[in-house]
Amino acid sequence: PPVRAQALQQNPKLRLVELPALTETQIVWNLLRPEAYVADRQRRRCDADIPCREDESDITRLQQTAPHPILSDATVRRALTLAIDRQDLIDGLLAGYGHVGDTPVISPLWAHDGVAAPAYDPEAARRELDAAGWVDRNHDGVREKNGRRLKLALLVNAESATKRDIAERCAVMLALVGVELQIEAVPRGVYAQRARDKRFDALLIGMRIGTALSVGLHTRDAVARGLNMGSWSTAESDALLDQAAQAPSRELAKPAWVLWQQLVRRDRPVTVLYEERTLIGISARVQDATPSPLDPYDNLPQWWIAPQ
C-alpha cells in the first residue's frame, strides 16, 4: 500500500519497484434518472428470476424519456471534473503514487492519445455551471435551477476506507463551486446491486482496464446490468468503438481510439480521478527480478538469490 512505501524505502534489506497498475479510480455520472432503469424493467416484468429481453434500444429510449435532471447535461459533467483537484487526492491519499487520469484509455496503453488531463480549475467550473443555468440565487452556497438544488448523492463502498476518504475530499471541493455532494456509503453487496440497477446519481468505482481495452462504455455495455452503469452512449461513440475493435492492427485501430477519447473529453461520462500504481517490495538478495505491470513474477525462472 502507498502508505507503507516510505518505510519500505528506508529498509536496506528491501527495494521498491513502482509500476503502472492498469487500473483507475473513476466517478461514474448517471445519465438516467435514478430508479428509471429498475422501473422500466419492472414495467416489462423483468426480475432476477425471469429471463428478460433487453437490447440497446431500451437504453437509448430511457436516455430520451428519463434523463437525469442534472447529470444528463455534459456541461455540468465537465464542470464537476474541473472542480475536483485530482492531484490533491493522489498526494493526500496515495502518498503521491498515482497519475492524474483523463479517459478510460489509461496512459500506459498503446491506444492512449497522449493528451494531458485538464488541470484543476474551479473558476472554469463556476463559469461552466453559470452557462448551464445553475446559479446560487438565494446565496446559501448551493446553486439552483428551475427550483432544483444542485445536489447529488455519491454512492461509495463503505468497506473501502480510501474510497470514503476520496468521497469526503470531493464533497469539500465541489462545495467550493456551489455543488452539494451527499455521500452514500453502503455495504459492498448493496453497493454492487445499486450499481447494476443504476440507482445512483454518481458512483465511485475502481476499474481495471487491462490490455484488452475493455472500457465498458458501448451502448451494449449498458444493457442487462452491464459495465456501462452510467448509461452514456452515442451512435458516434459506438461506431468508433466497433471500428477500433474490428481493426486488424494497432496502427489501424489507434485513429479510432484517438477520436473516441475526444468524444469522452467532450461529454465526460466519467471523471477519471487517477490512474493507480503498483508498488512491489523485493528483498535485496533477490537478483534479476523484473516485474511487469501484468505479472509481478514475470521472469521468475531468471531470479536468483545472493548469499547472505
C-alpha positions in Angstrom: 0.0 0.0 0.0 1.2 3.6 -0.7 1.2 4.5 3.0 3.9 1.8 3.6 6.2 2.9 0.7 8.3 5.4 2.6 9.1 2.8 5.4 10.0 0.2 2.8 12.3 2.6 1.0 14.2 3.1 4.3 14.7 -0.6 4.8 18.2 -1.6 3.4 17.1 -5.2 3.1 14.4 -4.3 0.5 14.0 -2.3 -2.7 10.9 -0.7 -4.1 9.6 -1.2 -7.7 6.9 1.1 -9.0 4.8 0.0 -12.0 1.6 1.1 -13.7 -1.4 -0.8 -12.3 -3.6 -0.7 -15.4 -6.4 0.3 -13.0 -8.0 3.7 -12.4 -10.5 5.2 -10.0 -13.5 7.0 -11.5 -16.6 8.8 -10.7 -19.4 7.5 -13.0 -22.1 10.0 -13.7 -25.6 8.6 -14.2 -27.3 10.0 -17.3 -30.6 8.4 -16.4 -32.9 9.4 -13.6 -32.3 7.1 -10.6 -34.9 4.4 -10.4 -35.8 4.8 -14.1 -33.9 1.7 -15.2 -35.4 -0.6 -12.5 -38.9 0.9 -13.1 -38.6 0.2 -16.8 -37.5 -3.4 -16.1 -40.5 -3.9 -13.8 -42.8 -2.5 -16.4 -41.5 -5.1 -18.7 -42.0 -7.7 -16.0 -38.3 -8.5 -15.7 -36.6 -9.6 -12.5 -33.7 -11.8 -11.4 -35.7 -15.0 -11.9 -37.3 -14.2 -15.2 -35.3 -14.0 -18.5 -35.7 -10.6 -19.9 -35.0 -9.5 -23.4 -33.2 -6.1 -23.2 -31.4 -4.5 -26.1 -29.7 -1.3 -26.9 -33.0 0.4 -27.9 -34.2 0.2 -24.3 -31.2 2.3 -23.1 -31.5 4.9 -25.9 -35.2 5.2 -25.2 -34.5 5.8 -21.5 -31.9 8.4 -22.4 -34.6 10.3 -24.1 -37.6 9.7 -21.8 -35.9 9.6 -18.4 -32.8 11.7 -18.5 -31.1 12.6 -15.2 -32.4 16.1 -14.2 -28.8 17.3 -13.6 -26.2 14.9 -15.0 -27.7 14.5 -18.4 -26.1 17.8 -19.3 -22.5 17.4 -20.5 -21.7 21.0 -19.4 -22.4 20.1 -15.8 -20.3 16.9 -16.0 -17.4 18.9 -17.4 -17.7 21.4 -14.6 -17.7 18.7 -12.0 -14.5 17.3 -13.4 -12.8 20.7 -13.4 -13.9 21.3 -9.8 -12.1 18.2 -8.4 -8.4 18.6 -7.5 -7.2 15.1 -8.5 -3.5 15.7 -7.8 -4.6 16.6 -4.2 -6.2 13.1 -3.9 -3.0 11.5 -5.2 -0.8 13.4 -2.8 -3.0 13.2 0.2 -4.3 9.6 0.0 -1.8 7.8 -2.2 1.4 9.4 -0.9 2.0 10.7 -4.5 1.9 7.2 -6.0 -0.6 7.8 -8.8 -1.1 9.7 -12.1 -3.9 12.2 -12.8 -6.3 10.4 -15.2 -8.2 11.7 -18.1 -10.1 9.0 -20.1 -10.7 5.2 -19.6 -7.8 4.6 -22.0 -5.1 4.8 -19.4 -1.7 6.3 -20.2 0.4 3.2 -20.2 -1.6 1.6 -23.0 -0.7 1.9 -26.7 -4.2 3.4 -27.6 -3.8 6.4 -25.2 -3.6 9.6 -27.3 -1.1 11.4 -25.0 -3.3 14.5 -24.3 -2.7 15.8 -20.8 -5.6 15.7 -18.4 -7.3 19.1 -17.7 -5.9 20.9 -14.7 -7.9 21.7 -11.5 -9.7 24.9 -12.4 -12.6 25.8 -10.0 -13.1 29.2 -11.7 -13.7 27.5 -15.1 -16.1 25.1 -13.3 -18.1 28.0 -12.0 -18.3 29.5 -15.4 -19.5 26.2 -16.9 -22.2 25.9 -14.2 -23.3 29.5 -14.8 -23.5 28.8 -18.5 -25.7 25.7 -17.8 -28.1 27.9 -15.8 -27.1 26.7 -12.3 -26.8 29.9 -10.1 -26.9 30.4 -6.4 -29.7 32.9 -6.3 -30.5 32.7 -2.6 -26.8 32.8 -1.6 -26.9 29.7 0.6 -23.9 28.2 -1.0 -25.7 25.8 -3.3 -26.7 26.5 -6.9 -30.3 26.2 -8.1 -32.1 25.9 -11.5 -35.8 25.9 -12.0 -36.4 25.3 -8.3 -34.0 22.4 -8.0 -30.8 22.5 -5.9 -27.6 21.3 -7.4 -27.4 18.3 -5.0 -26.0 14.9 -5.9 -25.5 11.7 -4.0 -22.2 9.8 -4.4 -22.5 6.0 -3.9 -19.5 4.5 -2.2 -18.5 1.1 -1.0 -18.4 1.6 2.8 -15.8 -1.2 3.2 -13.1 0.8 1.5 -11.6 3.5 3.7 -9.7 5.0 0.8 -12.9 5.4 -1.2 -14.6 7.0 1.7 -11.7 9.5 2.1 -11.9 10.3 -1.6 -15.6 11.0 -1.4 -15.2 13.3 1.6 -12.5 15.3 -0.2 -14.5 15.5 -3.4 -17.5 16.8 -1.3 -15.4 19.6 0.1 -14.0 20.5 -3.4 -17.4 20.6 -5.1 -18.9 22.7 -2.3 -16.5 25.4 -3.3 -18.2 25.8 -6.6 -21.8 25.5 -5.3 -22.4 21.8 -5.6 -23.8 19.8 -2.6 -22.4 16.3 -2.7 -24.0 13.8 -0.3 -22.0 10.6 0.4 -23.9 7.4 0.5 -21.6 4.8 2.0 -23.3 1.4 1.8 -22.1 -2.3 2.3 -20.4 -4.0 -0.6 -23.4 -6.1 -1.6 -25.8 -3.1 -1.6 -23.3 -1.1 -3.5 -23.0 -3.7 -6.2 -26.8 -4.2 -6.5 -27.5 -0.5 -6.8 -24.6 0.0 -9.3 -26.1 -2.7 -11.5 -29.6 -1.3 -11.2 -28.3 2.3 -12.0 -29.9 3.5 -8.7 -27.5 6.4 -8.0 -26.5 9.9 -9.1 -22.8 9.3 -9.1 -20.7 6.2 -8.4 -17.2 6.0 -7.1 -15.5 2.9 -8.5 -12.2 1.3 -9.3 -11.9 0.0 -12.9 -9.3 -2.4 -14.3 -8.9 -1.5 -18.0 -6.2 -4.0 -18.9 -4.6 -4.6 -22.3 -7.8 -5.7 -23.9 -9.1 -2.1 -23.6 -12.4 -3.1 -22.1 -13.6 0.4 -21.5 -17.2 -0.6 -20.9 -18.9 2.4 -22.4 -20.6 1.0 -25.5 -24.4 1.0 -25.5 -24.4 -2.8 -25.4 -22.4 -2.5 -22.1 -25.3 -0.5 -20.6 -27.8 -3.3 -21.4 -28.7 -6.1 -18.9 -26.9 -4.5 -15.9 -23.6 -4.3 -17.8 -20.4 -2.3 -17.1 -21.8 0.9 -18.6 -23.6 1.7 -15.3 -23.9 5.4 -16.2 -25.7 4.6 -19.5 -23.7 7.1 -21.6 -23.5 6.2 -25.2 -23.9 7.9 -28.6 -24.1 6.4 -32.1 -20.7 8.1 -32.9 -19.1 6.5 -29.8 -20.4 3.1 -30.6 -19.2 3.3 -34.2 -15.7 4.3 -33.1 -15.5 1.5 -30.5 -16.7 -1.0 -33.1 -14.2 0.3 -35.6 -11.3 0.0 -33.1 -12.3 -3.5 -32.1 -12.5 -4.7 -35.7 -9.3 -3.2 -36.9 -6.7 -5.8 -37.8 -3.8 -4.0 -36.2 -2.9 -1.5 -33.5 -1.8 1.0 -36.2 -5.2 0.9 -37.8 -7.1 0.9 -34.5 -5.3 3.9 -33.0 -7.1 6.7 -35.0 -10.5 5.4 -33.9 -9.3 5.3 -30.2 -8.0 8.9 -30.5 -11.3 10.2 -31.9 -13.2 8.2 -29.2 -11.1 9.8 -26.4 -12.0 13.2 -27.9 -15.7 12.3 -27.5 -15.1 11.3 -23.9 -13.4 14.6 -23.1 -16.3 16.5 -24.7 -19.1 14.6 -22.9 -17.3 13.5 -19.7 -19.5 10.5 -18.9 -17.0 9.6 -16.2 -14.4 11.6 -14.3 -11.2 9.7 -14.1 -9.7 10.7 -10.8 -6.4 8.9 -11.0 -4.5 6.0 -12.5 -3.1 3.8 -9.9 0.4 2.5 -9.4 1.5 -1.0 -8.2 4.2 -0.9 -5.5 6.3 -4.1 -5.1 8.8 -4.7 -2.3 11.6 -7.1 -3.2 14.3 -8.5 -1.0 17.7 -7.0 -1.7 19.0 -10.6 -2.0 16.7 -11.4 -5.0 18.6 -10.6 -8.2 17.4 -10.1 -11.8 13.8 -9.8 -10.9 12.0 -7.6 -13.4 8.2 -7.4 -12.5 5.8 -6.2 -15.3 2.5 -4.4 -14.9 0.8 -7.6 -15.8 2.7 -10.0 -13.6 5.0 -9.3 -10.6 6.6 -12.7 -11.2 7.1 -12.1 -14.9 10.6 -13.6 -15.3 10.6 -15.8 -12.2 12.8 -18.5 -13.8 15.7 -16.0 -14.1 15.6 -14.9 -10.5 18.4 -15.9 -8.2 19.2 -15.3 -4.5 22.5 -13.8 -3.5 24.3 -15.4 -0.5 23.8 -13.8 2.9 
